């Protein structure tokens, strides 16, 4: 079906259940889907799911057109040492373990400079929470990066890290964020969200940042003019009703602040996650099913699209082929080149080292859409017209692991061994 084909949409809606047909008809007329309506859509199967997907694709076309965006960026996970023991995290290490590492500030700057010289417009910096961390470390790191690379966008520090820095420094969250902004921070990743439901959080990651604390960090950042992404992690012990309430909270925040740039659904990579591999949490699922992934992205477009227009498909989590499918289920963004992602990789993800711009352009063109390189704030950097050669210096890197390193090599090396006791 071609996007915007009203006849095909109408024909599809005629063949679905009465309740779903009524909800989707209202959505197509511009109505906001309610929480009870969204809960109905969140468990759609068969033709109901097909109709939800087609409507999500139509809304995607209305909201953002036929462009599919991506950013040229590098992930720098500067330490895997963490005081938390989250059930879904295979990345973190205790400070006594031999595989713990900590990159010094000059090494983080070196890696950021390398990315900048290869065309990256952003570095995404997130890590574990080392014990006895100097509360001003995140501020000092930001200042060092900004001094060395004044035009590189710093997309850094999860709400959990901001809270930790605030506690360790003794500064209130607002003052801490103000200092980060003054030091050169651009935007915050809206990670640490998992499911914004406290009983679920207490089950999969007791001691993690609470829902109220997450909301406080995010809304304070927005009030200070620091925009953030937003995320959800699903496919473990949550239900579809939890998805809906999570997105309803994000929608409410976005209506108040307008501070979210995108929504990124992240399906659990289960194979190395302790709560699954060690059976630490009863009833945990082995990640989301394919149908759940499709429903999640389609529901996100229907619930969030009118106020939060960018819905990302994570190629790290879903792989290139399924990410292409999600472009017809409401998604309009493929994230970034990453260069060396460590957190999902450590959990067992098969992807994450590097996907160059030329490969992302190929995926998008294969899906019949228009490839657009963006910056962190979704400003257009380059639109790839038909016949344009997308090859960049980053695409010419022959062996990404040798050139940039990898998580596997980093934890096996003693070069940056964490030594604090």
Secondary structure, DSSP 8 states (H G I E B T S, - for coil): --TT-HHHHHHHHTTS-HHHHHHHHHHHTT----HHHHHHHTT--HHHHHHHHHHHHHHHHHHHTTEEEEE-EEEE--B-B-S---TT-SS-B-TTSTT-BB--HHHHHHHHHHHHHTT-SEEEE-----TT--TTHHHHHHHHHHHH-TTSEEEE--HHHHHHHHHHHT--HHHHHHHHHHHT--BB---S-S-S-HHHHHHHSTTS--HHHHHHHHHHHHHTT--EEEEEEESSS--HHHHHHHHHHHHHHHHHH--EEEEEEEE---TT-HHHHT--STT--SS--HHHHHHHHHHHHHHHTTT---EE--HHHHHHHHHHHHTTTT--EEEE--SS--HHHHTT-S--S---HHHHHHHHHHTT-EEEEE-TT--EEEE--TT-----TGGG-S-HHHHH--HHHHHH-STTB----
